[in-house]
């Protein structure tokens, strides 16, 4: 719930003009979608940046260590799905056990071909093709860019469907959830039943929000498990624990009640999730990666360069960053450009003997003439306005 509120505040601040960043700026799914393009080109797609990629890597590492805890403890869409599940259950609309049926299991496997398709077409088209279908982007960003007329209707339909089929977005569509589900199989931490104390009441299976048959699995190996700990809280004999290892605890173990393997204290999981997210944000802000970088001929001149940071309106994505670089080609002395679109900031390396921050600002405001190749008509493009100048460290 805390992260859902944080996303709402961020969206409000963005729409009110208090910040350049919006919720897409911190979406790990953008890092997943952009990773192939970044590895090949050293740049990010559209409005994504190093923040998206670093957060994805941090969450992926956390998933390998402690399971898909991000989905239940952090993800705003997961929080929304939990609320809709609770509403559907309260209204008597929830389809109990659907995801345990053969049809439900096959439907849940659709997320893997969807993940492959999203990664392939994102790389091939060099754009975030999943945007019109993304519940997080359409529902929370407050953006209309690349949102089709039908996008919000589809998101509304999915939300209503979640009253009947719990977590339908997460189980059937979400590419990030699909990738974390695969990584979750490598994790040693999972709910494990100590069969010595189990009374076979099956309450763990009935209460599981993901409709996993916890009682039958003994050690929950499912890619759907999000470490929400509902099964642990539901168990009347407290025989469920967060076991560390890859095997269920045997029922015929010759012990006097001690657990046969190491376990993670329940209260430790939220702290580990907080550490995962904190480490991701700390690294992302401490070692930022630009959305795109470009060098100019002056870069190889051997001159002594100075740096300056410019915060400007109009810098929204990799495409607008390329436009800015195109405009600055006409300013002598510009050596290099790093664009950080999540912050609406560009860092320029320049030769102080040939230009200055004031001249750079004037060049940006003046824009550049562009000729339409079809009509041969010229138009001056002036899409940027510098808001502030900061000497770079």
Backbone torsions as a table, in degrees:
resi	resn	phi	psi	omega
1	UNK	NA	-36.9	-179.1
2	UNK	-60.0	-42.7	-178.4
3	UNK	-73.4	-30.5	175.4
4	UNK	-64.2	-43.1	176.9
5	UNK	-63.9	-41.5	179.4
6	UNK	-61.1	-40.4	178.2
7	UNK	-65.0	-40.5	177.6
8	UNK	-62.0	-42.4	178.3
9	UNK	-64.8	-42.4	179.8
10	UNK	-62.6	-43.4	178.7
11	UNK	-63.2	-42.2	178.1
12	UNK	-62.0	-44.2	179.9
13	UNK	-64.6	-37.0	179.3
14	UNK	-67.9	-46.9	-178.9
15	UNK	-67.2	-25.7	178.7
16	UNK	-85.7	-5.0	177.8
17	UNK	85.8	12.4	-179.0
18	UNK	-83.3	-19.2	-178.7
19	UNK	-148.4	150.0	176.5
20	UNK	-78.2	-29.1	-175.5
21	UNK	-75.3	147.3	170.1
22	UNK	-132.7	-177.5	-168.9
23	UNK	-62.6	-27.6	178.3
24	UNK	-66.2	-24.9	-178.8
25	UNK	-63.3	-21.8	-176.5
26	UNK	-120.3	24.2	-179.0
27	UNK	-89.8	117.0	178.0
28	UNK	-64.1	-22.6	176.7
29	UNK	-62.3	-33.3	175.9
30	UNK	-64.3	-34.7	175.8
31	UNK	-66.5	-39.4	176.7
32	UNK	-62.0	-46.2	-177.0
33	UNK	-68.5	-31.6	-174.8
34	UNK	-90.4	-7.6	-169.0
35	UNK	-62.2	-39.3	179.4
36	UNK	-65.4	-45.0	179.2
37	UNK	-64.1	-38.5	-179.1
38	UNK	-67.2	-42.6	-178.9
39	UNK	-63.6	-31.2	-179.6
40	UNK	-85.1	-40.0	-169.7
41	UNK	-113.3	-8.7	-178.0
42	UNK	68.1	21.7	179.6
43	UNK	-140.7	164.6	-178.4
44	UNK	-107.6	160.1	-179.0
45	UNK	-82.7	139.5	170.2
46	UNK	47.4	-120.5	-175.0
47	UNK	-95.4	9.0	178.5
48	UNK	-80.1	163.2	-178.4
49	UNK	-151.9	-171.0	179.3
50	UNK	-61.9	-27.4	178.6
51	UNK	-59.2	-45.8	-179.7
52	UNK	-61.0	-46.0	-177.1
53	UNK	-67.8	-44.4	-177.7
54	UNK	-65.9	-39.5	176.8
55	UNK	-63.7	-40.3	178.2
56	UNK	-62.6	-44.6	180.0
57	UNK	-62.8	-41.8	179.2
58	UNK	-63.4	-43.4	-179.7
59	UNK	-69.3	-38.0	177.3
60	UNK	-62.6	-44.3	177.4
61	UNK	-63.4	-41.6	177.2
62	UNK	-63.2	-35.5	178.7
63	UNK	-66.3	-40.8	178.2
64	UNK	-64.0	-33.0	-178.6
65	UNK	-79.9	-44.8	-169.6
66	UNK	-133.8	16.1	175.8
67	UNK	87.9	-173.1	-173.8
68	UNK	-81.3	46.7	-177.5
69	UNK	-65.9	-26.4	178.7
70	UNK	-55.8	-41.1	-172.7
71	UNK	-65.0	-33.9	-177.4
72	UNK	-100.2	-24.5	-175.2
73	UNK	-101.4	-18.9	-173.7
74	UNK	-126.7	-50.2	-168.8
75	UNK	-55.2	122.4	178.3
76	UNK	-62.2	-35.6	177.8
77	UNK	-66.8	-38.1	175.7
78	UNK	-60.9	-39.8	176.9
79	UNK	-63.2	-43.0	177.2
80	UNK	-60.8	-43.7	179.8
81	UNK	-64.3	-37.3	176.7
82	UNK	-62.9	-41.8	178.4
83	UNK	-64.3	-41.0	178.9
84	UNK	-68.6	-36.1	175.9
85	UNK	-62.9	-44.5	179.5
86	UNK	-63.1	-39.2	178.6
87	UNK	-66.2	-42.6	178.6
88	UNK	-64.4	-37.8	178.7
89	UNK	-68.1	-41.7	179.9
90	UNK	-64.2	-35.3	-179.4
91	UNK	-84.8	-2.1	-179.4
92	UNK	73.1	22.5	-177.6
93	UNK	-97.7	-15.9	-171.9
94	UNK	-68.0	135.0	178.0
95	UNK	-87.6	94.8	-178.0
96	UNK	-68.2	130.2	175.3
97	UNK	81.2	7.2	-176.9
98	UNK	-61.2	-42.8	-174.7
99	UNK	-73.9	-5.6	174.3
100	UNK	-91.6	-12.7	178.9
101	UNK	-76.0	164.3	178.6
102	UNK	-61.6	-42.8	178.8
103	UNK	-63.3	-41.5	178.9
104	UNK	-65.2	-38.9	179.7
105	UNK	-66.9	-40.2	178.2
106	UNK	-68.9	-38.5	178.0
107	UNK	-62.8	-39.5	179.4
108	UNK	-65.0	-24.2	-180.0
109	UNK	-76.6	-9.6	179.3
110	UNK	-61.9	-25.5	-176.1
111	UNK	-63.4	-26.4	-178.2
112	UNK	-73.6	-48.1	172.6
113	UNK	-64.1	-30.5	175.9
114	UNK	-64.8	-43.0	177.1
115	UNK	-58.6	-47.4	-179.6
116	UNK	-62.8	-42.7	-179.6
117	UNK	-64.3	-42.6	-179.8
118	UNK	-62.7	-46.0	-179.8
119	UNK	-64.4	-41.6	-178.3
120	UNK	-66.1	-51.8	-175.3
121	UNK	-72.2	-29.9	174.3
122	UNK	-62.2	-43.4	179.5
123	UNK	-69.4	-40.9	-175.7
124	UNK	-71.9	-39.4	-176.0
125	UNK	-89.6	-15.0	-175.4
126	UNK	55.0	47.5	175.7
127	UNK	-153.9	160.7	179.9
128	UNK	-81.4	82.0	-172.3
129	UNK	-68.3	-17.8	-175.8
130	UNK	-83.2	-9.1	-175.1
131	UNK	-50.3	-49.8	-176.3
132	UNK	-64.7	-16.4	-177.5
133	UNK	-104.0	-3.2	-171.2
134	UNK	-88.0	118.2	-180.0
135	UNK	-62.2	-36.1	-179.7
136	UNK	-66.6	-48.1	-177.6
137	UNK	-69.4	-48.9	-176.7
138	UNK	-67.7	-40.1	-173.1
139	UNK	-84.1	-28.2	-170.5
140	UNK	-118.8	-19.8	-170.6
141	UNK	-78.1	-25.6	-175.5
142	UNK	72.8	14.9	-178.0
143	UNK	-99.3	149.2	173.1
144	UNK	-107.0	-8.1	-178.7
145	UNK	-64.2	121.8	180.0
146	UNK	62.4	20.2	172.1
147	UNK	-98.0	116.4	-178.2
148	UNK	-78.5	167.0	-178.2
149	UNK	-61.9	-28.5	-176.4
150	UNK	-90.8	-8.4	-172.8
151	UNK	-60.2	-47.7	-176.9
152	UNK	-69.5	-30.0	175.6
153	UNK	-67.9	-40.2	177.4
154	UNK	-63.8	-42.3	179.2
155	UNK	-64.8	-37.5	176.7
156	UNK	-65.0	-41.4	178.7
157	UNK	-63.3	-41.5	178.2
158	UNK	-64.6	-38.5	178.7
159	UNK	-65.3	-42.5	177.8
160	UNK	-66.7	-37.3	178.3
161	UNK	-63.5	-28.5	-179.3
162	UNK	-69.1	-16.0	173.7
163	UNK	-70.4	-26.1	179.9
164	UNK	-100.4	-46.1	-178.1
165	UNK	-113.0	102.1	-173.7
166	UNK	-62.2	136.5	175.6
167	UNK	59.1	36.1	-176.7
168	UNK	-62.6	-36.8	176.9
169	UNK	-62.1	-47.7	-175.6
170	UNK	-66.7	-38.0	-173.7
171	UNK	-82.9	-28.0	-171.0
172	UNK	-109.4	-32.2	-167.3
173	UNK	-118.0	-45.5	-166.0
174	UNK	-55.0	113.6	178.7
175	UNK	-66.4	-37.4	179.4
176	UNK	-64.0	-44.5	178.0
177	UNK	-62.0	-36.8	178.3
178	UNK	-64.1	-43.6	-179.8
179	UNK	-67.5	-39.2	178.7
180	UNK	-70.3	-30.2	176.8
181	UNK	-63.4	-39.9	177.0
182	UNK	-66.7	-44.3	179.4
183	UNK	-64.2	-29.9	-178.9
184	UNK	-62.3	-26.5	179.1
185	UNK	-65.1	-21.2	179.6
186	UNK	-85.1	-13.0	-173.6
187	UNK	-77.0	138.7	179.5
188	UNK	-85.3	-10.9	-176.1
189	UNK	-98.0	126.6	179.1
190	UNK	-164.0	158.0	174.9
191	UNK	-62.3	130.8	-178.7
192	UNK	-131.1	137.5	178.3
193	UNK	-91.1	127.5	171.1
194	UNK	-87.2	100.3	-170.8
195	UNK	-65.8	-17.2	177.4
196	UNK	-63.4	-32.7	-177.1
197	UNK	-103.7	-6.4	-175.7
198	UNK	-74.0	134.3	178.8
199	UNK	-101.7	5.3	179.7
200	UNK	60.4	33.9	177.8
201	UNK	-75.8	-17.9	178.0
202	UNK	63.2	17.3	178.5
203	UNK	-64.1	-32.1	178.2
204	UNK	-60.0	-41.5	179.8
205	UNK	-70.7	-39.6	-178.1
206	UNK	-68.9	-31.7	-175.8
207	UNK	-90.7	-12.8	-176.6
208	UNK	-60.5	120.4	-179.4
209	UNK	-61.0	-29.8	-179.4
210	UNK	-86.7	1.0	-179.1
211	UNK	58.8	38.9	173.6
212	UNK	-83.0	138.7	177.7
213	UNK	-81.3	77.8	-174.2
214	UNK	-59.0	-41.4	-177.0
215	UNK	-60.7	-40.4	-178.3
216	UNK	-75.4	-32.9	-176.3
217	UNK	-75.5	-29.9	-178.4
218	UNK	68.0	-63.9	167.8
219	UNK	-107.5	121.3	-171.4
220	UNK	-76.9	100.3	-177.6
221	UNK	-95.9	-3.1	-172.1
222	UNK	-62.4	141.5	174.9
223	UNK	-70.7	-11.8	179.1
224	UNK	-84.4	-15.8	-175.9
225	UNK	-66.4	127.3	-178.8
226	UNK	-112.5	18.3	177.4
227	UNK	53.7	38.5	-179.6
228	UNK	-74.9	-17.9	176.1
229	UNK	71.0	13.9	177.3
230	UNK	-63.1	-38.4	-180.0
231	UNK	-64.8	-37.4	178.1
232	UNK	-64.3	-41.9	-178.5
233	UNK	-72.2	-29.0	-177.0
234	UNK	-78.2	-23.8	-174.1
235	UNK	-66.6	120.5	-177.6
236	UNK	-72.0	-21.9	-179.7
237	UNK	-105.4	3.9	179.7
238	UNK	55.0	40.0	-179.8
239	UNK	-88.7	-4.1	177.1
240	UNK	-95.8	135.7	-179.6
241	UNK	-140.7	161.9	172.9
242	UNK	-84.2	89.6	-177.8
243	UNK	-75.7	150.4	175.4
244	UNK	-112.1	114.7	-176.5
245	UNK	147.5	-174.2	-174.1
246	UNK	-124.0	11.9	179.4
247	UNK	-130.9	148.1	174.5
248	UNK	-68.0	156.6	177.0
249	UNK	-78.3	123.4	-175.6
250	UNK	-67.6	144.1	-179.8
251	UNK	-75.0	-24.7	-176.1
252	UNK	-96.3	22.3	-178.1
253	UNK	-68.3	135.7	179.7
254	UNK	-85.1	78.1	179.7
255	UNK	-127.9	169.5	178.6
256	UNK	-103.1	26.8	177.4
257	UNK	113.8	-11.9	177.2
258	UNK	-71.8	149.8	178.3
259	UNK	-71.4	142.0	-174.2
260	UNK	-79.3	-2.6	-179.2
261	UNK	-154.5	170.1	-179.5
262	UNK	-68.2	153.8	178.2
263	UNK	-140.8	157.4	179.6
264	UNK	-96.7	126.9	177.4
265	UNK	-57.5	139.1	-177.2
266	UNK	-56.2	-41.8	-176.4
267	UNK	-70.2	-13.2	-178.6
268	UNK	-77.7	-26.3	-174.1
269	UNK	-61.7	-48.8	178.6
270	UNK	-58.4	-36.0	178.9
271	UNK	-68.0	-36.3	176.6
272	UNK	-67.5	-38.1	176.5
273	UNK	-63.6	-44.6	178.4
274	UNK	-62.1	-39.1	178.4
275	UNK	-65.5	-39.7	178.6
276	UNK	-60.5	-50.2	-179.3
277	UNK	-68.1	-40.6	179.5
278	UNK	-62.1	-43.0	179.2
279	UNK	-63.9	-39.8	178.9
280	UNK	-62.3	-48.8	-179.6
281	UNK	-66.3	-41.7	-179.2
282	UNK	-60.7	-46.5	-179.6
283	UNK	-67.0	-39.8	-177.7
284	UNK	-63.8	-39.8	-179.4
285	UNK	-82.8	-27.2	179.7
286	UNK	-77.8	-35.3	-179.1
287	UNK	-127.3	70.6	-175.2
288	UNK	-67.9	143.0	174.9
289	UNK	-109.4	128.0	-178.6
290	UNK	-70.5	154.0	174.6
291	UNK	-63.8	-41.0	174.8
292	UNK	-151.7	155.2	177.3
293	UNK	-132.0	149.7	178.9
294	UNK	-149.2	139.5	173.1
295	UNK	-109.1	152.2	-178.7
296	UNK	-115.0	168.4	-178.2
297	UNK	-54.8	-32.5	-178.8
298	UNK	-64.6	-16.7	-176.9
299	UNK	-62.3	-31.8	-177.8
300	UNK	-97.6	16.2	-177.0
301	UNK	-79.1	-15.7	-178.5
302	UNK	82.4	6.5	-179.5
303	UNK	-74.4	165.2	173.3
304	UNK	-88.8	122.2	-171.7
305	UNK	-102.3	157.7	172.1
306	UNK	-118.6	162.2	-179.4
307	UNK	-119.6	150.1	174.2
308	UNK	-149.1	142.4	175.6
309	UNK	-104.3	131.4	176.9
310	UNK	-119.2	128.4	173.2
311	UNK	-100.0	126.1	-173.5
312	UNK	-144.6	154.3	173.8
313	UNK	-85.1	152.8	179.7
314	UNK	97.7	-13.1	179.0
315	UNK	-90.9	98.1	-171.5
316	UNK	-117.3	-21.7	-172.2
317	UNK	-161.2	-179.6	179.4
318	UNK	-63.2	-36.0	179.5
319	UNK	-63.3	-44.9	178.3
320	UNK	-69.3	-30.6	175.3
321	UNK	-64.9	-39.2	176.3
322	UNK	-65.2	-36.3	176.5
323	UNK	-63.5	-41.5	177.7
324	UNK	-62.0	-42.7	177.8
325	UNK	-62.7	-38.2	178.5
326	UNK	-63.3	-40.9	177.4
327	UNK	-64.9	-42.3	-176.6
328	UNK	-74.0	-9.7	175.9
329	UNK	-60.6	-24.6	-177.5
330	UNK	-86.4	-4.0	179.9
331	UNK	-98.4	114.8	179.9
332	UNK	-66.4	143.0	177.1
333	UNK	96.4	-9.4	175.9
334	UNK	-75.8	125.5	-174.7
335	UNK	-104.4	-39.6	-176.4
336	UNK	-157.2	157.6	-178.7
337	UNK	-138.4	132.3	170.1
338	UNK	-122.3	123.1	-178.4
339	UNK	-105.9	129.0	177.3
340	UNK	-116.9	88.8	-170.1
341	UNK	-69.9	-27.5	179.0
342	UNK	-62.0	-27.1	180.0
343	UNK	-105.0	-2.1	-175.1
344	UNK	61.2	37.1	-172.7
345	UNK	-126.0	145.1	174.0
346	UNK	-128.5	135.4	176.4
347	UNK	-106.5	123.4	-176.6
348	UNK	-113.3	137.5	172.5
349	UNK	-105.1	125.7	-173.9
350	UNK	-143.0	160.4	177.6
351	UNK	-90.7	109.5	-176.6
352	UNK	-65.9	-14.3	177.0
353	UNK	-78.3	-16.1	-175.5
354	UNK	-117.0	-22.3	-179.8
355	UNK	-152.5	-178.9	-177.3
356	UNK	-151.1	165.3	177.7
357	UNK	-56.3	-37.4	-179.7
358	UNK	-65.7	-40.5	177.9
359	UNK	-67.9	-35.8	177.6
360	UNK	-63.3	-42.5	178.6
361	UNK	-63.8	-44.1	178.6
362	UNK	-60.9	-39.9	179.0
363	UNK	-64.2	-42.2	179.7
364	UNK	-63.6	-43.4	-179.6
365	UNK	-68.6	-33.0	-179.8
366	UNK	-69.8	-27.2	-179.6
367	UNK	71.3	-154.7	-177.6
368	UNK	-154.9	145.6	178.0
369	UNK	-72.6	135.8	178.5
370	UNK	-126.0	132.7	179.9
371	UNK	-103.0	126.3	176.7
372	UNK	-69.1	118.5	-176.0
373	UNK	-65.5	-19.3	-178.8
374	UNK	-88.0	-39.9	-175.7
375	UNK	-106.7	-10.3	-176.7
376	UNK	62.6	13.8	176.1
377	UNK	-82.2	141.3	-179.8
378	UNK	-99.3	145.1	179.4
379	UNK	-144.0	136.0	178.6
380	UNK	-86.8	120.6	178.5
381	UNK	-92.6	122.3	179.5
382	UNK	-134.3	65.3	-172.7
383	UNK	-84.1	-4.9	-171.8
384	UNK	-118.9	149.2	173.6
385	UNK	-137.1	120.8	-179.3
386	UNK	-76.7	127.5	-179.4
387	UNK	-96.2	-35.5	-178.5
388	UNK	-155.9	155.7	-179.5
389	UNK	-121.2	131.2	-179.2
390	UNK	-134.2	123.2	174.1
391	UNK	-60.0	128.0	-177.3
392	UNK	-79.4	146.5	177.6
393	UNK	-66.9	NA	NA
